[in-house]
Amino acid sequence: MTGKWLQRMLPATVVLTLVVASLAGCSQADSSSDEGGEETAKEPYTIGAVLSLSGTYAGLGEPEKNTIEMELERINEDGGVNGHPVKVVIEDDATDPAKAQAATVRLIEQVDVLAIIGATGTGQTMGMRGDIDRAGIPQVSVAGGTVVTAQFDPLVFQTPWSNSLVVPFTLSRLRDAGITKIALMYDTGGFGADGGDVVKATVGEYGISVVAEQTFNPGDTDMTAQLTMVKGSDAEAVVLWNAGKESAIVAKNMQQLSMMLPLYGCHGNARAEFAEGAGDAAEGFRFAAGKILLPETYGTDSMSYRVATDFVERYTERYGKAPDTFAGHAYDALYLIVEAMRRLPEGFTTAELRDEIERTDDFVGIGGIFTFTESDHNGMSEDDLVMYRIQDGAWVLDTP
């Protein structure tokens, strides 16, 4: 017991103190004048972030961390927030709700953050809620579970499209394809179980029935037993709800079992890791996600397209590969907080910051255009989604 407690409490912390670059690069915006005319640096505004940099969701947390690092440099080079540099302290939750909760406590009690970005996963995000409420600080989650904002908390906001948006969008495409019987597979973690519940609750509205239902655990490395049961059913397609590396295993296991059923996934699969992990077994895989993967889908004459292509170009130049949707979720979370800070006067409180985030209206982000209200802290719609298909190892737009 003691060893596990110590392991959990040892800080797996990456401190990103990206404060205006260096002394030689300091700008006037990062200082203020005292009564004697001497310039003094303004105190940084510190934000926390709880991301999955290891464990099942490491493939999601890495682009989120990359984005925060890159955008912080840009924000601080531009004067920070009204002359205050912005600092982010990132904690790795190892895709573990208990570690996410412990990281939240550290950020609140030891770092004294003004807001928290995260977590990467739904289960981890929900595990943080008690301490977020206790501290009264705003949280902007980058997880896509419906419960994140459906179980409404005035302190909690969300940047991905929730399962409550993606599931109906996906089911409507299945209906349009003439599919009436599906096999449902999902993992037992927070995001997968949430997606499975939403599918079962809404599938009948689309004239579709679930004729086989199978689950697996995060970290499982073989799903042939579950897929053998699916193969024996009269399912016309497999619907998979999972955001981890297990999705690629499902695709490969289906290929090994010579299953010719179409495989539909979700926004949790909107990353190159899936296509690379599944190899040619990913061919024909369909999933709904935002428009960042093919920026022309924003409309080339739109502000959204200009914001997205600028981000894609900078990210690709820095990291040698294009950003995925998870990078976009982190971009949106960081800027929703920073832009709210910029609209506030000096000395604002965390309560005032929460209120200002809630006032966000028509914020052009990577995931879509965000407008929050007193009852909607997701602010997205099905208009922000498109359907993709993997073809020759790359994603293409899957038109009806």
Secondary structure, DSSP 8 states (H G I E B T S, - for coil): -HHHHHHHHS--EEEE--SSS-GGG--GGGEEE-TTS-EEE---EEEEEEE-SSSTTHHHHHHHHHHHHHHHHHHHHTTTBTTB-EEEEEEE-TT-HHHHHHHHHHIIIII--S-EEE-SSHHHHHHTHHHHHHHT--EEE----THHHHS--TTEEE-S--HHHHHHHHHHHHHHTT--EEEEEEESSHHHHHHHHHHHHHGGGGT-EEEEEEEE-TT----HHHHHHHHTS--SEEEEE--STHHHHHHHHHHHTT--S-EE--GGG-SHHHHHHHGGGGTT-EEEE-GGGSGGGG-TTSHHHHHHHHHHHHHHHHHSS---HHHHHHHHHHHHHHHHHHTS-TT--HHHHHHHHHT--SEE-SS-EE---SS-SS---GGG-EEEEEETTEEEE---
